[in-house]
């Protein structure tokens, strides 16, 4: 099984890039993990957030692998603790799922169409995060999940 991340925009801050890159490499020790960064729609002074969400949603839908179990990240999604996320990933591995695709929208979130395409909507926290911070937190939690599954000492419970 492989993991994929489809996201809008690049990480702008060096500390976010460094952290996400570190966890991306760590995850790669367990599973192939691909990142697809799609162009963030430009926002002018009179940005039409609904139109931006729709345009970014179209980009995402065009790239999500058909047949991938798709998880949309949204603050209103299902909450997992770290062990629940580990069991979620393990279940899909055992069932022979070819891919889990995580989807992170841009600054305005995900379109209705992307959320409808998703097999599940997941929240990292009920608090609002920037889409860039969500990527770092997701990668850390996926790495943590993999160490839980392998009974490695990273997760101290």
C-alpha positions in Angstrom: 0.0 0.0 0.0 1.1 3.5 -0.6 0.2 6.9 0.9 -0.4 9.9 -1.2 -0.9 13.5 -0.2 -2.7 15.9 -2.6 -2.5 19.5 -1.4 -2.9 23.0 -2.6 0.2 25.2 -2.5 3.8 24.8 -1.4 5.1 25.2 2.1 6.2 28.8 2.5 8.1 28.8 5.8 11.4 26.9 6.0 10.5 25.4 9.4 7.4 23.9 7.9 9.3 22.6 4.9 12.0 21.1 7.0 9.6 19.4 9.4 7.4 18.0 6.7 10.4 16.8 4.7 11.8 15.1 7.8 8.5 13.2 8.6 8.0 12.5 4.9 11.4 10.7 4.8 10.5 8.9 8.1 7.2 7.6 6.6 9.1 6.4 3.6 10.9 3.8 5.7 7.5 2.1 6.2 5.4 2.9 3.1 5.9 4.7 -0.2 4.6 8.2 0.3 4.0 10.6 -2.6 3.2 14.3 -2.4 1.4 16.2 -5.2 1.4 20.0 -4.7 -1.1 21.8 -6.8 -1.0 25.5 -7.6 -2.8 27.7 -5.2 -5.2 30.1 -7.0 -4.1 33.6 -6.7 -6.0 35.9 -4.3 -6.5 39.5 -5.3 -7.9 42.3 -3.2 -11.4 41.2 -4.2 -10.9 37.4 -4.0 -13.9 35.3 -4.6 -13.3 32.5 -2.1 -16.1 30.3 -3.5 -14.6 30.5 -6.9 -11.1 29.8 -5.6 -12.4 26.7 -3.7 -14.1 25.4 -6.8 -11.0 25.9 -9.0 -8.7 24.3 -6.5 -11.2 21.5 -6.1 -11.2 20.8 -9.8 -7.4 20.5 -9.7 -7.6 18.1 -6.8 -10.3 15.9 -8.3 -8.3 15.7 -11.6 -5.3 14.3 -9.7 -6.7 12.0 -7.1 -6.1 8.4 -8.2 -9.2 6.5 -9.1 -9.8 3.7 -6.6 -7.7 5.3 -3.9 -9.3 5.4 -0.5 -9.6 9.2 -0.2 -9.4 11.1 3.1 -10.3 14.8 3.0 -8.9 16.9 5.9 -11.4 19.3 7.3 -11.9 20.7 10.8 -15.5 19.3 10.8 -14.3 15.7 10.1 -14.0 12.7 12.3 -11.5 12.9 15.1 -9.0 10.1 15.7 -6.5 9.8 18.4 -3.1 8.5 17.3 -3.9 4.9 18.0 -7.1 5.1 16.1 -5.3 6.5 13.1 -2.8 3.7 13.4 -5.6 1.1 13.3 -7.3 2.9 10.4 -4.1 2.6 8.4 -3.5 -1.0 9.5 -7.0 -2.0 8.5 -6.5 -0.6 5.0 -3.1 -2.4 4.7 -4.6 -5.7 5.8 -7.6 -5.3 3.4 -5.1 -4.8 0.5 -6.0 -1.2 -0.3 -3.6 0.0 -3.0 -3.5 3.6 -1.8 -4.8 6.0 0.9 -4.9 9.5 -0.5 -5.0 12.4 2.0 -6.3 15.7 0.6 -5.6 19.1 2.1 -7.2 22.2 0.5 -5.9 25.7 0.3 -6.5 28.7 2.6 -10.3 28.5 2.0 -10.6 24.8 2.5 -12.0 22.1 0.2 -14.8 22.2 -2.3 -18.1 20.4 -1.7 -17.2 18.1 -4.7 -13.9 17.1 -3.1 -15.6 16.3 0.2 -18.3 14.3 -1.6 -15.6 12.4 -3.5 -13.8 11.5 -0.2 -14.5 8.2 1.4 -13.9 9.9 4.8 -13.4 13.3 6.2 -10.8 13.6 9.0 -10.1 16.4 11.4 -6.7 16.8 13.0 -8.2 19.1 15.6 -11.5 21.0 15.9 -9.4 24.1 15.9 -8.8 25.9 12.6 -5.2 25.3 11.2 -3.5 26.8 8.3 -3.4 24.4 5.4 0.4 24.4 5.6 0.4 23.5 9.3 -2.1 20.7 8.6 0.5 19.0 6.3 3.2 19.0 9.0 0.8 17.7 11.6 -0.7 15.0 9.3 2.8 13.7 8.5 3.8 13.6 12.1 0.7 11.7 13.0 1.1 9.2 10.1 4.7 8.6 11.2 3.5 8.1 14.8 0.9 5.7 13.5 3.5 3.6 11.7 5.7 3.4 14.9 2.6 2.3 16.9 2.0 -0.4 14.4 5.6 -1.6 14.6 5.6 -1.2 18.4 8.5 1.2 18.2 9.3 3.6 21.0 8.4 6.9 19.4 4.8 6.8 20.8 5.2 6.8 24.5 2.1 5.1 25.8 
